[in-house]
Amino acid sequence: MAFEIVLADDSIEQVDGADSYQQEGPMTTFFDNGERVGGLGCWSIKVASYRTEKIVRIRRR
């Protein structure tokens, strides 16, 4: 699974291998939960983080 992130400077970032995301303070972090269902847990792997204030749009791909 992947997400497309449009940033305030009109750049587009592709985050591959992430199946969920969550705001963590000033950052939005994307996670890979593997085959597990039911949300984030201690087994989730951080894939990428972006400053939340710079994100314009997030789209699941």
C-alpha positions in Angstrom: 0.0 0.0 0.0 1.1 3.6 -0.5 0.2 7.2 0.2 0.7 10.3 -1.9 1.4 13.5 0.1 1.1 16.9 -1.4 3.2 19.5 0.5 2.7 23.2 0.8 5.5 23.9 -1.7 3.5 21.9 -4.3 5.9 19.0 -4.2 4.5 15.5 -4.2 6.0 12.7 -2.0 5.1 9.0 -2.4 5.3 6.8 0.7 5.5 3.2 -0.3 4.9 0.3 2.1 2.8 2.3 4.6 -0.8 1.3 5.4 -1.7 3.8 8.1 -0.7 7.2 9.5 -1.1 9.2 12.7 -0.2 12.6 13.9 2.5 12.6 16.5 3.0 16.1 17.9 4.1 18.4 15.1 4.7 15.4 12.7 2.5 13.1 10.7 4.1 9.6 10.7 3.3 6.8 8.3 3.4 3.2 9.5 3.6 -0.4 8.1 1.5 -2.7 10.2 2.4 -5.8 8.2 -0.4 -8.3 8.1 -1.9 -7.2 11.4 -5.3 -5.6 11.5 -6.8 -3.3 14.1 -4.7 -0.2 14.0 -1.3 0.8 15.3 0.6 -1.2 17.9 4.0 -1.8 19.3 4.8 -4.0 16.2 4.2 -1.1 13.8 7.2 0.1 11.8 7.7 3.8 11.1 8.2 4.4 7.4 8.3 8.2 7.0 7.4 11.4 8.8 6.5 14.9 7.6 5.8 18.1 9.4 2.0 18.3 9.7 1.9 22.0 9.0 3.5 21.4 5.5 1.0 18.8 4.4 -1.8 20.0 2.1 -3.4 16.6 1.2 -2.9 12.9 1.8 -4.3 10.3 -0.6 -4.2 6.5 -0.3 -2.9 4.8 -3.4 
